[in-house]
Amino acid sequence: MKPVDLLYMGLGAAFLAKDKFTEVIDELEKRGEVSRDEAKRFLDDAKSRAKHEEEAVAARVREEVRKVLEEMGLATKDDIAELKALLKKKSA
């Protein structure tokens, strides 16, 4: 399975979990088991953690893509800029 497929699966699961999570918190609040402030703090904390995890996954995907491109031997922007500089230097 490709890293991108794993990313899509993870994002799908995260969206489903978020919806279910919100439903559970709303239900707890309706039953009086948590206050509005507690529910808000809990959701804010969960959002913060989710954002951190999302950033970590995105960094991991970028690294994996970089490795794949490197293994393919494709030229990077830096490689092309370096070649242009060398060609300019030789033609001068």
Secondary structure, DSSP 4 states (H G I P E B T S, - for coil): --HHHHHHHHHHHHHHHHHHHHHHHHHHHHTTSS-HHHHHHHHHHHHHHHHHHHHHHHHHHHHHHHHHHHHHTPPPHHHHHHHHHHHHHHH-
